[in-house]
Each structure stands twice: as structure tokens, then as C-alpha cells.
Amino acid sequence: MAKIYTTKPLAASKMLPKKETINFLLNYSKALTIKKKGAMIFECIAN
């Protein structure tokens, strides 16, 4: 177990998202509306 904590961490490579992933998330956030009514919260996705 001691060897796990004494080794230097490897440099993390940069992970870049695909354009499709970014477009999906942006479109999802544009379609999502949240309405609050009293203590209840309604989430609606307009597709």
C-alpha cells in the first residue's frame, strides 16, 4: 500500500469533448425550463 502513495501521479492528458457532445448539451439546456410553484419544482423539456 505504501508504494501507491509514494509514486508521483501521472500527468493527466487533456480530454477534449466532441462537437456533437457540446451541441447536445447546449441544445438540451436551451430546451429545459424549470418552473417553481410553491414548494414544488417542475422541469419541462420542450422537444
Number of C-alpha atoms within 10 A of each C-alpha: 5 6 7 8 8 8 8 8 8 6 6 6 6 6 6 6 8 8 8 9 10 11 11 11 11 11 12 14 11 11 12 12 12 9 10 9 7 6 5 7 10 9 10 11 11 9 7
